[in-house]
């Protein structure tokens, strides 16, 4: 799957991550949120749980394969196969 910077930003919001987070911080936040919203818990929310899992996948993919900086230009520079809205190549 190809993700855009908007997907990445949305994923950071879902995981409640600030720009100075490390991969350890992201994993810790994911574990807290997934435990909180797990469908087997009393107050669980399956839809939110799935959203958290997808968000973690997006952030983890970026952090494991590229350097971790949270600005748009760096995202597209390090992830050349992502689709930037307005990119002439993808408008065909």
TORDORO-751738 format. One record per atom (N, C-alpha, C): x, y, z; residue in one letter; atom name. Coordinates in nm, 4 decimals. Layout:
% TORDORO-751738
<rec><x>X</x><y>Y</y><z>Z</z><aa>A</aa><at>CA</at></rec>
...
% end
This chain:
% TORDORO-751738
<rec><x>0.0840</x><y>-0.1184</y><z>0.0000</z><aa>X</aa><at>N</at></rec>
<rec><x>0.0000</x><y>0.0000</y><z>0.0000</z><aa>X</aa><at>CA</at></rec>
<rec><x>0.0884</x><y>0.1245</y><z>0.0000</z><aa>X</aa><at>C</at></rec>
<rec><x>0.0460</x><y>0.2247</y><z>-0.0712</z><aa>X</aa><at>N</at></rec>
<rec><x>0.1182</x><y>0.3514</y><z>-0.0779</z><aa>X</aa><at>CA</at></rec>
<rec><x>0.0467</x><y>0.4522</y><z>0.0107</z><aa>X</aa><at>C</at></rec>
<rec><x>0.1229</x><y>0.5149</y><z>0.0988</z><aa>X</aa><at>N</at></rec>
<rec><x>0.0658</x><y>0.6122</y><z>0.1911</z><aa>X</aa><at>CA</at></rec>
<rec><x>0.1120</x><y>0.7524</y><z>0.1555</z><aa>X</aa><at>C</at></rec>
<rec><x>0.0265</x><y>0.8482</y><z>0.1788</z><aa>X</aa><at>N</at></rec>
<rec><x>0.0614</x><y>0.9882</y><z>0.1576</z><aa>X</aa><at>CA</at></rec>
<rec><x>0.1046</x><y>1.0496</y><z>0.2900</z><aa>X</aa><at>C</at></rec>
<rec><x>0.1557</x><y>1.1708</y><z>0.2824</z><aa>X</aa><at>N</at></rec>
<rec><x>0.1924</x><y>1.2408</y><z>0.4047</z><aa>X</aa><at>CA</at></rec>
<rec><x>0.0687</x><y>1.2670</y><z>0.4896</z><aa>X</aa><at>C</at></rec>
<rec><x>-0.0439</x><y>1.2887</y><z>0.4256</z><aa>X</aa><at>N</at></rec>
<rec><x>-0.1684</x><y>1.3104</y><z>0.4995</z><aa>X</aa><at>CA</at></rec>
<rec><x>-0.2053</x><y>1.1853</y><z>0.5802</z><aa>X</aa><at>C</at></rec>
<rec><x>-0.1833</x><y>1.0672</y><z>0.5227</z><aa>X</aa><at>N</at></rec>
<rec><x>-0.2065</x><y>0.9423</y><z>0.5959</z><aa>X</aa><at>CA</at></rec>
<rec><x>-0.1142</x><y>0.9341</y><z>0.7171</z><aa>X</aa><at>C</at></rec>
<rec><x>0.0104</x><y>0.9743</y><z>0.6960</z><aa>X</aa><at>N</at></rec>
<rec><x>0.1089</x><y>0.9720</y><z>0.8035</z><aa>X</aa><at>CA</at></rec>
<rec><x>0.0692</x><y>1.0678</y><z>0.9155</z><aa>X</aa><at>C</at></rec>
<rec><x>0.0295</x><y>1.1901</y><z>0.8796</z><aa>X</aa><at>N</at></rec>
<rec><x>-0.0135</x><y>1.2877</y><z>0.9805</z><aa>X</aa><at>CA</at></rec>
<rec><x>-0.1370</x><y>1.2393</y><z>1.0554</z><aa>X</aa><at>C</at></rec>
<rec><x>-0.2319</x><y>1.1841</y><z>0.9840</z><aa>X</aa><at>N</at></rec>
<rec><x>-0.3534</x><y>1.1324</y><z>1.0475</z><aa>X</aa><at>CA</at></rec>
<rec><x>-0.3183</x><y>1.0195</y><z>1.1444</z><aa>X</aa><at>C</at></rec>
<rec><x>-0.2254</x><y>0.9358</y><z>1.1054</z><aa>X</aa><at>N</at></rec>
<rec><x>-0.1821</x><y>0.8262</y><z>1.1917</z><aa>X</aa><at>CA</at></rec>
<rec><x>-0.1169</x><y>0.8780</y><z>1.3189</z><aa>X</aa><at>C</at></rec>
<rec><x>-0.0377</x><y>0.9830</y><z>1.3063</z><aa>X</aa><at>N</at></rec>
<rec><x>0.0231</x><y>1.0434</y><z>1.4252</z><aa>X</aa><at>CA</at></rec>
<rec><x>-0.0840</x><y>1.0983</y><z>1.5179</z><aa>X</aa><at>C</at></rec>
<rec><x>-0.1863</x><y>1.1598</y><z>1.4613</z><aa>X</aa><at>N</at></rec>
<rec><x>-0.2969</x><y>1.2126</y><z>1.5426</z><aa>X</aa><at>CA</at></rec>
<rec><x>-0.3723</x><y>1.0996</y><z>1.6129</z><aa>X</aa><at>C</at></rec>
<rec><x>-0.4000</x><y>0.9938</y><z>1.5418</z><aa>X</aa><at>N</at></rec>
<rec><x>-0.4726</x><y>0.8801</y><z>1.6000</z><aa>X</aa><at>CA</at></rec>
<rec><x>-0.3947</x><y>0.8218</y><z>1.7173</z><aa>X</aa><at>C</at></rec>
<rec><x>-0.2633</x><y>0.8121</y><z>1.7010</z><aa>X</aa><at>N</at></rec>
<rec><x>-0.1788</x><y>0.7566</y><z>1.8066</z><aa>X</aa><at>CA</at></rec>
<rec><x>-0.1397</x><y>0.8605</y><z>1.9119</z><aa>X</aa><at>C</at></rec>
<rec><x>-0.1855</x><y>0.9834</y><z>1.8931</z><aa>X</aa><at>N</at></rec>
<rec><x>-0.1578</x><y>1.0934</y><z>1.9868</z><aa>X</aa><at>CA</at></rec>
<rec><x>-0.0076</x><y>1.1127</y><z>2.0067</z><aa>X</aa><at>C</at></rec>
<rec><x>0.0646</x><y>1.1176</y><z>1.8947</z><aa>X</aa><at>N</at></rec>
<rec><x>0.2101</x><y>1.1282</y><z>1.8968</z><aa>X</aa><at>CA</at></rec>
<rec><x>0.2525</x><y>1.2699</y><z>1.8629</z><aa>X</aa><at>C</at></rec>
<rec><x>0.3497</x><y>1.3191</y><z>1.9389</z><aa>X</aa><at>N</at></rec>
<rec><x>0.4072</x><y>1.4501</y><z>1.9112</z><aa>X</aa><at>CA</at></rec>
<rec><x>0.5301</x><y>1.4329</y><z>1.8228</z><aa>X</aa><at>C</at></rec>
<rec><x>0.5784</x><y>1.5404</y><z>1.7670</z><aa>X</aa><at>N</at></rec>
<rec><x>0.6847</x><y>1.5334</y><z>1.6666</z><aa>X</aa><at>CA</at></rec>
<rec><x>0.8193</x><y>1.4843</y><z>1.7187</z><aa>X</aa><at>C</at></rec>
<rec><x>0.8425</x><y>1.4865</y><z>1.8455</z><aa>X</aa><at>N</at></rec>
<rec><x>0.9730</x><y>1.4454</y><z>1.8987</z><aa>X</aa><at>CA</at></rec>
<rec><x>0.9726</x><y>1.3015</y><z>1.9504</z><aa>X</aa><at>C</at></rec>
<rec><x>0.8794</x><y>1.2210</y><z>1.9083</z><aa>X</aa><at>N</at></rec>
<rec><x>0.8671</x><y>1.0840</y><z>1.9576</z><aa>X</aa><at>CA</at></rec>
<rec><x>0.9696</x><y>0.9917</y><z>1.8923</z><aa>X</aa><at>C</at></rec>
<rec><x>1.0179</x><y>0.8962</y><z>1.9705</z><aa>X</aa><at>N</at></rec>
<rec><x>1.1070</x><y>0.7933</y><z>1.9180</z><aa>X</aa><at>CA</at></rec>
<rec><x>1.0237</x><y>0.6702</y><z>1.8835</z><aa>X</aa><at>C</at></rec>
<rec><x>1.0868</x><y>0.5724</y><z>1.8220</z><aa>X</aa><at>N</at></rec>
<rec><x>1.0149</x><y>0.4501</y><z>1.7873</z><aa>X</aa><at>CA</at></rec>
<rec><x>0.9666</x><y>0.3779</y><z>1.9132</z><aa>X</aa><at>C</at></rec>
<rec><x>1.0423</x><y>0.3898</y><z>2.0217</z><aa>X</aa><at>N</at></rec>
<rec><x>1.0022</x><y>0.3303</y><z>2.1495</z><aa>X</aa><at>CA</at></rec>
<rec><x>0.8786</x><y>0.4009</y><z>2.2039</z><aa>X</aa><at>C</at></rec>
<rec><x>0.8755</x><y>0.5336</y><z>2.1931</z><aa>X</aa><at>N</at></rec>
<rec><x>0.7584</x><y>0.6107</y><z>2.2378</z><aa>X</aa><at>CA</at></rec>
<rec><x>0.6341</x><y>0.5727</y><z>2.1581</z><aa>X</aa><at>C</at></rec>
<rec><x>0.6512</x><y>0.5547</y><z>2.0289</z><aa>X</aa><at>N</at></rec>
<rec><x>0.5391</x><y>0.5185</y><z>1.9419</z><aa>X</aa><at>CA</at></rec>
<rec><x>0.4849</x><y>0.3812</y><z>1.9808</z><aa>X</aa><at>C</at></rec>
<rec><x>0.5742</x><y>0.2867</y><z>2.0017</z><aa>X</aa><at>N</at></rec>
<rec><x>0.5309</x><y>0.1521</y><z>2.0397</z><aa>X</aa><at>CA</at></rec>
<rec><x>0.4589</x><y>0.1543</y><z>2.1745</z><aa>X</aa><at>C</at></rec>
<rec><x>0.5129</x><y>0.2294</y><z>2.2685</z><aa>X</aa><at>N</at></rec>
<rec><x>0.4508</x><y>0.2390</y><z>2.4007</z><aa>X</aa><at>CA</at></rec>
<rec><x>0.3103</x><y>0.2984</y><z>2.3905</z><aa>X</aa><at>C</at></rec>
<rec><x>0.2966</x><y>0.4046</y><z>2.3117</z><aa>X</aa><at>N</at></rec>
<rec><x>0.1657</x><y>0.4688</y><z>2.2939</z><aa>X</aa><at>CA</at></rec>
<rec><x>0.0680</x><y>0.3734</y><z>2.2255</z><aa>X</aa><at>C</at></rec>
<rec><x>0.1166</x><y>0.3009</y><z>2.1265</z><aa>X</aa><at>N</at></rec>
<rec><x>0.0335</x><y>0.2019</y><z>2.0575</z><aa>X</aa><at>CA</at></rec>
<rec><x>-0.0167</x><y>0.0959</y><z>2.1554</z><aa>X</aa><at>C</at></rec>
<rec><x>0.0719</x><y>0.0456</y><z>2.2401</z><aa>X</aa><at>N</at></rec>
<rec><x>0.0328</x><y>-0.0574</y><z>2.3357</z><aa>X</aa><at>CA</at></rec>
<rec><x>-0.0731</x><y>-0.0063</y><z>2.4332</z><aa>X</aa><at>C</at></rec>
<rec><x>-0.0567</x><y>0.1154</y><z>2.4802</z><aa>X</aa><at>N</at></rec>
<rec><x>-0.1536</x><y>0.1747</y><z>2.5731</z><aa>X</aa><at>CA</at></rec>
<rec><x>-0.2901</x><y>0.1889</y><z>2.5063</z><aa>X</aa><at>C</at></rec>
<rec><x>-0.2907</x><y>0.2462</y><z>2.3854</z><aa>X</aa><at>N</at></rec>
<rec><x>-0.4178</x><y>0.2693</y><z>2.3159</z><aa>X</aa><at>CA</at></rec>
<rec><x>-0.4842</x><y>0.1394</y><z>2.2717</z><aa>X</aa><at>C</at></rec>
<rec><x>-0.4048</x><y>0.0443</y><z>2.2237</z><aa>X</aa><at>N</at></rec>
<rec><x>-0.4647</x><y>-0.0814</y><z>2.1781</z><aa>X</aa><at>CA</at></rec>
<rec><x>-0.5219</x><y>-0.1602</y><z>2.2953</z><aa>X</aa><at>C</at></rec>
<rec><x>-0.4579</x><y>-0.1513</y><z>2.4102</z><aa>X</aa><at>N</at></rec>
<rec><x>-0.5119</x><y>-0.2175</y><z>2.5287</z><aa>X</aa><at>CA</at></rec>
<rec><x>-0.6417</x><y>-0.1497</y><z>2.5732</z><aa>X</aa><at>C</at></rec>
<rec><x>-0.6440</x><y>-0.0181</y><z>2.5666</z><aa>X</aa><at>N</at></rec>
<rec><x>-0.7620</x><y>0.0583</y><z>2.6085</z><aa>X</aa><at>CA</at></rec>
<rec><x>-0.8834</x><y>0.0285</y><z>2.5202</z><aa>X</aa><at>C</at></rec>
<rec><x>-0.8622</x><y>0.0196</y><z>2.3888</z><aa>X</aa><at>N</at></rec>
<rec><x>-0.9731</x><y>0.0036</y><z>2.2950</z><aa>X</aa><at>CA</at></rec>
<rec><x>-0.9924</x><y>-0.1391</y><z>2.2446</z><aa>X</aa><at>C</at></rec>
<rec><x>-0.9194</x><y>-0.2340</y><z>2.2999</z><aa>X</aa><at>N</at></rec>
<rec><x>-0.9308</x><y>-0.3724</y><z>2.2547</z><aa>X</aa><at>CA</at></rec>
<rec><x>-1.0752</x><y>-0.4206</y><z>2.2696</z><aa>X</aa><at>C</at></rec>
<rec><x>-1.1281</x><y>-0.4885</y><z>2.1686</z><aa>X</aa><at>N</at></rec>
<rec><x>-1.2681</x><y>-0.5326</y><z>2.1716</z><aa>X</aa><at>CA</at></rec>
<rec><x>-1.3024</x><y>-0.6251</y><z>2.2887</z><aa>X</aa><at>C</at></rec>
<rec><x>-1.2046</x><y>-0.6954</y><z>2.3427</z><aa>X</aa><at>N</at></rec>
<rec><x>-1.2304</x><y>-0.7858</y><z>2.4546</z><aa>X</aa><at>CA</at></rec>
<rec><x>-1.2401</x><y>-0.7135</y><z>2.5889</z><aa>X</aa><at>C</at></rec>
<rec><x>-1.2029</x><y>-0.5873</y><z>2.5929</z><aa>X</aa><at>N</at></rec>
<rec><x>-1.2122</x><y>-0.5099</y><z>2.7167</z><aa>X</aa><at>CA</at></rec>
<rec><x>-1.3560</x><y>-0.4622</y><z>2.7352</z><aa>X</aa><at>C</at></rec>
<rec><x>-1.3906</x><y>-0.4299</y><z>2.8590</z><aa>X</aa><at>N</at></rec>
<rec><x>-1.5275</x><y>-0.3887</y><z>2.8897</z><aa>X</aa><at>CA</at></rec>
<rec><x>-1.5700</x><y>-0.2661</y><z>2.8081</z><aa>X</aa><at>C</at></rec>
<rec><x>-1.4844</x><y>-0.1669</y><z>2.7991</z><aa>X</aa><at>N</at></rec>
<rec><x>-1.5153</x><y>-0.0452</y><z>2.7232</z><aa>X</aa><at>CA</at></rec>
<rec><x>-1.4518</x><y>-0.0476</y><z>2.5847</z><aa>X</aa><at>C</at></rec>
<rec><x>-1.4259</x><y>-0.1654</y><z>2.5323</z><aa>X</aa><at>N</at></rec>
<rec><x>-1.3582</x><y>-0.1789</y><z>2.4041</z><aa>X</aa><at>CA</at></rec>
<rec><x>-1.4383</x><y>-0.1222</y><z>2.2878</z><aa>X</aa><at>C</at></rec>
<rec><x>-1.3649</x><y>-0.0857</y><z>2.1838</z><aa>X</aa><at>N</at></rec>
<rec><x>-1.4256</x><y>-0.0284</y><z>2.0642</z><aa>X</aa><at>CA</at></rec>
<rec><x>-1.3524</x><y>-0.0880</y><z>1.9446</z><aa>X</aa><at>C</at></rec>
<rec><x>-1.4147</x><y>-0.1828</y><z>1.8780</z><aa>X</aa><at>N</at></rec>
<rec><x>-1.3497</x><y>-0.2545</y><z>1.7686</z><aa>X</aa><at>CA</at></rec>
<rec><x>-1.3071</x><y>-0.1612</y><z>1.6555</z><aa>X</aa><at>C</at></rec>
<rec><x>-1.3920</x><y>-0.0660</y><z>1.6198</z><aa>X</aa><at>N</at></rec>
<rec><x>-1.3598</x><y>0.0269</y><z>1.5111</z><aa>X</aa><at>CA</at></rec>
<rec><x>-1.2366</x><y>0.1113</y><z>1.5451</z><aa>X</aa><at>C</at></rec>
<rec><x>-1.2322</x><y>0.1635</y><z>1.6658</z><aa>X</aa><at>N</at></rec>
<rec><x>-1.1180</x><y>0.2448</y><z>1.7102</z><aa>X</aa><at>CA</at></rec>
<rec><x>-0.9924</x><y>0.1585</y><z>1.7183</z><aa>X</aa><at>C</at></rec>
<rec><x>-1.0077</x><y>0.0354</y><z>1.7650</z><aa>X</aa><at>N</at></rec>
<rec><x>-0.8960</x><y>-0.0570</y><z>1.7746</z><aa>X</aa><at>CA</at></rec>
<rec><x>-0.8341</x><y>-0.0826</y><z>1.6370</z><aa>X</aa><at>C</at></rec>
<rec><x>-0.9179</x><y>-0.1062</y><z>1.5370</z><aa>X</aa><at>N</at></rec>
<rec><x>-0.8681</x><y>-0.1285</y><z>1.4009</z><aa>X</aa><at>CA</at></rec>
<rec><x>-0.8015</x><y>-0.0030</y><z>1.3450</z><aa>X</aa><at>C</at></rec>
<rec><x>-0.8565</x><y>0.1129</y><z>1.3765</z><aa>X</aa><at>N</at></rec>
<rec><x>-0.7980</x><y>0.2401</y><z>1.3334</z><aa>X</aa><at>CA</at></rec>
<rec><x>-0.6591</x><y>0.2589</y><z>1.3952</z><aa>X</aa><at>C</at></rec>
<rec><x>-0.6444</x><y>0.2249</y><z>1.5216</z><aa>X</aa><at>N</at></rec>
<rec><x>-0.5158</x><y>0.2354</y><z>1.5911</z><aa>X</aa><at>CA</at></rec>
<rec><x>-0.4144</x><y>0.1400</y><z>1.5285</z><aa>X</aa><at>C</at></rec>
<rec><x>-0.4566</x><y>0.0179</y><z>1.4978</z><aa>X</aa><at>N</at></rec>
<rec><x>-0.3664</x><y>-0.0793</y><z>1.4349</z><aa>X</aa><at>CA</at></rec>
<rec><x>-0.3165</x><y>-0.0305</y><z>1.2994</z><aa>X</aa><at>C</at></rec>
<rec><x>-0.4062</x><y>0.0239</y><z>1.2188</z><aa>X</aa><at>N</at></rec>
<rec><x>-0.3672</x><y>0.0747</y><z>1.0868</z><aa>X</aa><at>CA</at></rec>
<rec><x>-0.2727</x><y>0.1942</y><z>1.1011</z><aa>X</aa><at>C</at></rec>
<rec><x>-0.3021</x><y>0.2821</y><z>1.1944</z><aa>X</aa><at>N</at></rec>
<rec><x>-0.2167</x><y>0.3991</y><z>1.2173</z><aa>X</aa><at>CA</at></rec>
<rec><x>-0.0773</x><y>0.3556</y><z>1.2606</z><aa>X</aa><at>C</at></rec>
<rec><x>-0.0706</x><y>0.2581</y><z>1.3473</z><aa>X</aa><at>N</at></rec>
<rec><x>0.0592</x><y>0.2082</y><z>1.3934</z><aa>X</aa><at>CA</at></rec>
<rec><x>0.1375</x><y>0.1476</y><z>1.2776</z><aa>X</aa><at>C</at></rec>
<rec><x>0.0684</x><y>0.0762</y><z>1.1899</z><aa>X</aa><at>N</at></rec>
<rec><x>0.1337</x><y>0.0165</y><z>1.0736</z><aa>X</aa><at>CA</at></rec>
<rec><x>0.1971</x><y>0.1244</y><z>0.9852</z><aa>X</aa><at>C</at></rec>
<rec><x>0.1246</x><y>0.2338</y><z>0.9626</z><aa>X</aa><at>N</at></rec>
<rec><x>0.1743</x><y>0.3428</y><z>0.8783</z><aa>X</aa><at>CA</at></rec>
<rec><x>0.2972</x><y>0.4078</y><z>0.9413</z><aa>X</aa><at>C</at></rec>
<rec><x>0.2882</x><y>0.4418</y><z>1.0687</z><aa>X</aa><at>N</at></rec>
<rec><x>0.3993</x><y>0.5096</y><z>1.1370</z><aa>X</aa><at>CA</at></rec>
<rec><x>0.5192</x><y>0.4161</y><z>1.1487</z><aa>X</aa><at>C</at></rec>
<rec><x>0.4950</x><y>0.2924</y><z>1.1837</z><aa>X</aa><at>N</at></rec>
<rec><x>0.6029</x><y>0.1958</y><z>1.1979</z><aa>X</aa><at>CA</at></rec>
<rec><x>0.6747</x><y>0.1725</y><z>1.0645</z><aa>X</aa><at>C</at></rec>
<rec><x>0.6000</x><y>0.1617</y><z>0.9572</z><aa>X</aa><at>N</at></rec>
<rec><x>0.6598</x><y>0.1435</y><z>0.8249</z><aa>X</aa><at>CA</at></rec>
<rec><x>0.7557</x><y>0.2578</y><z>0.7932</z><aa>X</aa><at>C</at></rec>
<rec><x>0.7105</x><y>0.3782</y><z>0.8172</z><aa>X</aa><at>N</at></rec>
<rec><x>0.7944</x><y>0.4945</y><z>0.7894</z><aa>X</aa><at>CA</at></rec>
<rec><x>0.9177</x><y>0.4965</y><z>0.8790</z><aa>X</aa><at>C</at></rec>
<rec><x>0.8986</x><y>0.4711</y><z>1.0077</z><aa>X</aa><at>N</at></rec>
<rec><x>1.0100</x><y>0.4806</y><z>1.1020</z><aa>X</aa><at>CA</at></rec>
<rec><x>1.1123</x><y>0.3699</y><z>1.0828</z><aa>X</aa><at>C</at></rec>
<rec><x>1.0694</x><y>0.2529</y><z>1.0419</z><aa>X</aa><at>N</at></rec>
<rec><x>1.1633</x><y>0.1424</y><z>1.0232</z><aa>X</aa><at>CA</at></rec>
<rec><x>1.2408</x><y>0.1539</y><z>0.8925</z><aa>X</aa><at>C</at></rec>
<rec><x>1.1800</x><y>0.2123</y><z>0.7915</z><aa>X</aa><at>N</at></rec>
<rec><x>1.2431</x><y>0.2156</y><z>0.6602</z><aa>X</aa><at>CA</at></rec>
<rec><x>1.3099</x><y>0.3481</y><z>0.6258</z><aa>X</aa><at>C</at></rec>
<rec><x>1.2785</x><y>0.4499</y><z>0.6999</z><aa>X</aa><at>N</at></rec>
<rec><x>1.3313</x><y>0.5821</y><z>0.6703</z><aa>X</aa><at>CA</at></rec>
<rec><x>1.3707</x><y>0.6497</y><z>0.8006</z><aa>X</aa><at>C</at></rec>
<rec><x>1.4462</x><y>0.7558</y><z>0.7893</z><aa>X</aa><at>N</at></rec>
<rec><x>1.4778</x><y>0.8328</y><z>0.9100</z><aa>X</aa><at>CA</at></rec>
<rec><x>1.3499</x><y>0.8914</y><z>0.9651</z><aa>X</aa><at>C</at></rec>
<rec><x>1.3517</x><y>0.9200</y><z>1.0938</z><aa>X</aa><at>N</at></rec>
<rec><x>1.2295</x><y>0.9696</y><z>1.1577</z><aa>X</aa><at>CA</at></rec>
<rec><x>1.2343</x><y>1.1209</y><z>1.1728</z><aa>X</aa><at>C</at></rec>
<rec><x>1.1781</x><y>1.1891</y><z>1.0750</z><aa>X</aa><at>N</at></rec>
<rec><x>1.1531</x><y>1.3331</y><z>1.0832</z><aa>X</aa><at>CA</at></rec>
<rec><x>1.0119</x><y>1.3536</y><z>1.0352</z><aa>X</aa><at>C</at></rec>
<rec><x>0.9443</x><y>1.4470</y><z>1.0971</z><aa>X</aa><at>N</at></rec>
<rec><x>0.8013</x><y>1.4568</y><z>1.0735</z><aa>X</aa><at>CA</at></rec>
<rec><x>0.7590</x><y>1.5724</y><z>0.9849</z><aa>X</aa><at>C</at></rec>
<rec><x>0.8425</x><y>1.6121</y><z>0.8903</z><aa>X</aa><at>N</at></rec>
<rec><x>0.7972</x><y>1.7176</y><z>0.7999</z><aa>X</aa><at>CA</at></rec>
<rec><x>0.7679</x><y>1.6583</y><z>0.6621</z><aa>X</aa><at>C</at></rec>
<rec><x>0.6810</x><y>1.7248</y><z>0.5896</z><aa>X</aa><at>N</at></rec>
<rec><x>0.6301</x><y>1.6714</y><z>0.4633</z><aa>X</aa><at>CA</at></rec>
<rec><x>0.7390</x><y>1.6521</y><z>0.3583</z><aa>X</aa><at>C</at></rec>
<rec><x>0.8279</x><y>1.7494</y><z>0.3428</z><aa>X</aa><at>N</at></rec>
<rec><x>0.9328</x><y>1.7372</y><z>0.2415</z><aa>X</aa><at>CA</at></rec>
<rec><x>1.0226</x><y>1.6170</y><z>0.2689</z><aa>X</aa><at>C</at></rec>
<rec><x>1.0584</x><y>1.5981</y><z>0.3945</z><aa>X</aa><at>N</at></rec>
<rec><x>1.1426</x><y>1.4846</y><z>0.4311</z><aa>X</aa><at>CA</at></rec>
<rec><x>1.0693</x><y>1.3530</y><z>0.4052</z><aa>X</aa><at>C</at></rec>
<rec><x>0.9405</x><y>1.3494</y><z>0.4323</z><aa>X</aa><at>N</at></rec>
<rec><x>0.8608</x><y>1.2293</y><z>0.4089</z><aa>X</aa><at>CA</at></rec>
<rec><x>0.8682</x><y>1.1887</y><z>0.2623</z><aa>X</aa><at>C</at></rec>
<rec><x>0.8440</x><y>1.2834</y><z>0.1720</z><aa>X</aa><at>N</at></rec>
<rec><x>0.8442</x><y>1.2501</y><z>0.0296</z><aa>X</aa><at>CA</at></rec>
<rec><x>0.9847</x><y>1.2277</y><z>-0.0243</z><aa>X</aa><at>C</at></rec>
<rec><x>1.0835</x><y>1.2934</y><z>0.0339</z><aa>X</aa><at>N</at></rec>
<rec><x>1.2212</x><y>1.2731</y><z>-0.0092</z><aa>X</aa><at>CA</at></rec>
<rec><x>1.2664</x><y>1.1309</y><z>0.0238</z><aa>X</aa><at>C</at></rec>
<rec><x>1.2271</x><y>1.0811</y><z>0.1395</z><aa>X</aa><at>N</at></rec>
<rec><x>1.2699</x><y>0.9491</y><z>0.1837</z><aa>X</aa><at>CA</at></rec>
<rec><x>1.1776</x><y>0.8382</y><z>0.1353</z><aa>X</aa><at>C</at></rec>
<rec><x>1.0601</x><y>0.8734</y><z>0.0904</z><aa>X</aa><at>N</at></rec>
<rec><x>0.9615</x><y>0.7749</y><z>0.0488</z><aa>X</aa><at>CA</at></rec>
<rec><x>0.9165</x><y>0.8082</y><z>-0.0937</z><aa>X</aa><at>C</at></rec>
<rec><x>1.0025</x><y>0.7867</y><z>-0.1916</z><aa>X</aa><at>N</at></rec>
<rec><x>0.9745</x><y>0.8328</y><z>-0.3280</z><aa>X</aa><at>CA</at></rec>
<rec><x>0.8551</x><y>0.7657</y><z>-0.3944</z><aa>X</aa><at>C</at></rec>
<rec><x>0.8089</x><y>0.6534</y><z>-0.3429</z><aa>X</aa><at>N</at></rec>
<rec><x>0.6965</x><y>0.5849</y><z>-0.4050</z><aa>X</aa><at>CA</at></rec>
<rec><x>0.5628</x><y>0.6279</y><z>-0.3476</z><aa>X</aa><at>C</at></rec>
<rec><x>0.5658</x><y>0.7162</y><z>-0.2488</z><aa>X</aa><at>N</at></rec>
<rec><x>0.4395</x><y>0.7660</y><z>-0.1946</z><aa>X</aa><at>CA</at></rec>
<rec><x>0.3815</x><y>0.8675</y><z>-0.2908</z><aa>X</aa><at>C</at></rec>
<rec><x>0.2526</x><y>0.8783</y><z>-0.2897</z><aa>X</aa><at>N</at></rec>
<rec><x>0.1831</x><y>0.9641</y><z>-0.3854</z><aa>X</aa><at>CA</at></rec>
<rec><x>0.1570</x><y>1.1006</y><z>-0.3238</z><aa>X</aa><at>C</at></rec>
<rec><x>0.2216</x><y>1.2019</y><z>-0.3757</z><aa>X</aa><at>N</at></rec>
<rec><x>0.2026</x><y>1.3380</y><z>-0.3270</z><aa>X</aa><at>CA</at></rec>
<rec><x>0.0892</x><y>1.4012</y><z>-0.4059</z><aa>X</aa><at>C</at></rec>
<rec><x>-0.0085</x><y>1.4534</y><z>-0.3350</z><aa>X</aa><at>N</at></rec>
<rec><x>-0.1197</x><y>1.5170</y><z>-0.4054</z><aa>X</aa><at>CA</at></rec>
<rec><x>-0.0664</x><y>1.6341</y><z>-0.4866</z><aa>X</aa><at>C</at></rec>
<rec><x>-0.1077</x><y>1.6429</y><z>-0.6094</z><aa>X</aa><at>N</at></rec>
<rec><x>-0.0598</x><y>1.7486</y><z>-0.6968</z><aa>X</aa><at>CA</at></rec>
<rec><x>0.0657</x><y>1.7114</y><z>-0.7745</z><aa>X</aa><at>C</at></rec>
<rec><x>0.1195</x><y>1.5937</y><z>-0.7510</z><aa>X</aa><at>N</at></rec>
<rec><x>0.2381</x><y>1.5487</y><z>-0.8229</z><aa>X</aa><at>CA</at></rec>
<rec><x>0.1973</x><y>1.5143</y><z>-0.9660</z><aa>X</aa><at>C</at></rec>
<rec><x>0.2590</x><y>1.5779</y><z>-1.0635</z><aa>X</aa><at>N</at></rec>
<rec><x>0.2183</x><y>1.5623</y><z>-1.2029</z><aa>X</aa><at>CA</at></rec>
<rec><x>0.2280</x><y>1.4182</y><z>-1.2502</z><aa>X</aa><at>C</at></rec>
<rec><x>0.3246</x><y>1.3415</y><z>-1.1986</z><aa>X</aa><at>N</at></rec>
<rec><x>0.3443</x><y>1.2044</y><z>-1.2431</z><aa>X</aa><at>CA</at></rec>
<rec><x>0.2226</x><y>1.1178</y><z>-1.2128</z><aa>X</aa><at>C</at></rec>
<rec><x>0.1564</x><y>1.1433</y><z>-1.0996</z><aa>X</aa><at>N</at></rec>
<rec><x>0.0438</x><y>1.0606</y><z>-1.0584</z><aa>X</aa><at>CA</at></rec>
<rec><x>-0.0895</x><y>1.1108</y><z>-1.1113</z><aa>X</aa><at>C</at></rec>
<rec><x>-0.0892</x><y>1.2180</y><z>-1.1876</z><aa>X</aa><at>N</at></rec>
<rec><x>-0.2134</x><y>1.2727</y><z>-1.2396</z><aa>X</aa><at>CA</at></rec>
<rec><x>-0.2513</x><y>1.2151</y><z>-1.3757</z><aa>X</aa><at>C</at></rec>
<rec><x>-0.1718</x><y>1.1244</y><z>-1.4294</z><aa>X</aa><at>N</at></rec>
<rec><x>-0.2022</x><y>1.0653</y><z>-1.5597</z><aa>X</aa><at>CA</at></rec>
<rec><x>-0.3070</x><y>0.9587</y><z>-1.5471</z><aa>X</aa><at>C</at></rec>
% end
